[in-house]
Amino acid sequence: MPPEAPSPTSDRFDDDDYPAYTMGRAAEMIGATPGFLRAIGEARLITPLRSDGGHRRYSRYQLRIAARARELVDAGTPVDAACRIVILEDQLEEALRLNEELCKSTADAGRAAES
């Protein structure tokens, strides 16, 4: 009997960008209120996708971002400032990742030229 292929549904739940969580569940998961999620949405930190019925849906990636913003707000940072900090942290992480890839590519090219 051939092995079963993973179902499309399970593939989506493994996807960090799949909007699997309702607003209520997302708020519960990060220990916040739906109002907090709306506030960071209005500040354009995250943009939840909408279900066919118009309900907000959040991905795991968005929940990690929202949880970081919540940590900053809980420490006394205003919501708008917390959102800006999280955006800058995310941009820095991406820049560092790209820099590491570029350094590796350059080193690999240098070794190949020496050969």
C-alpha positions in Angstrom: 0.0 0.0 0.0 1.5 3.4 -1.0 2.2 5.9 1.7 -0.4 8.5 2.2 0.3 12.0 1.0 -0.1 14.7 3.6 -3.4 16.3 3.4 -3.6 19.8 2.1 -5.1 20.9 5.5 -2.2 19.6 7.5 0.3 21.3 5.1 -1.5 24.6 5.8 -1.3 24.3 9.5 2.5 23.7 9.2 2.8 27.0 7.3 3.8 29.9 9.5 1.9 32.3 7.2 -1.4 30.3 7.1 -4.2 32.4 8.8 -5.4 29.6 11.1 -6.5 31.5 14.2 -9.6 33.5 14.9 -9.2 36.8 16.7 -10.5 35.4 20.0 -8.2 32.4 19.8 -5.2 34.5 18.8 -5.8 37.0 21.6 -6.1 34.1 24.1 -2.8 32.5 22.8 -0.8 35.7 23.4 -2.6 36.7 26.6 -4.1 39.8 25.1 -7.5 41.2 24.3 -9.1 41.4 20.8 -8.9 45.2 21.3 -5.1 44.9 21.5 -5.0 42.9 18.2 -7.2 45.6 16.6 -4.9 48.3 17.9 -1.8 46.8 16.4 -3.7 46.2 13.2 -4.6 49.9 13.1 -1.0 50.7 13.7 -0.2 48.5 10.7 2.1 46.1 12.6 0.1 43.1 11.4 -2.7 42.9 8.8 -4.9 39.9 9.5 -6.4 38.1 6.5 -10.2 37.9 6.4 -12.3 34.8 6.1 -15.1 34.6 3.5 -17.4 35.8 6.2 -15.2 38.9 6.9 -13.7 37.6 10.2 -10.1 38.3 11.1 -7.7 35.4 10.8 -4.1 35.4 12.2 -1.0 33.3 11.3 1.6 31.9 13.7 4.1 34.5 12.3 1.6 37.3 13.1 1.1 35.9 16.6 4.8 36.0 17.3 4.9 39.6 16.1 1.9 40.5 18.2 3.3 38.7 21.3 6.5 40.7 21.0 4.5 43.9 20.8 2.5 42.9 23.8 5.8 42.3 25.8 6.8 45.9 25.0 3.4 47.3 25.9 3.4 45.4 29.1 6.8 47.0 29.9 5.2 50.4 29.5 5.9 51.2 25.9 3.1 53.0 24.0 1.4 50.8 21.4 2.6 52.9 18.4 6.2 52.9 19.7 6.0 49.2 20.4 4.9 48.6 16.8 7.7 50.6 15.4 10.2 48.8 17.6 8.9 45.4 16.4 9.1 46.5 12.8 12.7 47.7 13.2 13.6 44.4 15.0 12.1 42.4 12.2 13.9 44.5 9.5 17.2 44.1 11.4 16.8 40.3 11.6 16.2 40.1 7.9 19.2 42.4 7.1 21.4 40.2 9.3 20.2 37.1 7.6 20.8 38.6 4.1 24.3 39.8 5.2 25.2 36.3 6.5 24.1 34.8 3.1 26.1 37.4 1.2 29.2 36.8 3.3 28.9 33.1 2.8 28.4 33.5 -1.0 31.4 35.8 -1.2 33.6 33.4 0.8 32.5 30.5 -1.4 33.3 32.5 -4.5 36.7 33.5 -3.1 37.5 29.8 -2.4 36.4 28.8 -5.9 38.6 31.5 -7.5 41.6 30.3 -5.5 41.2 26.7 -6.8 
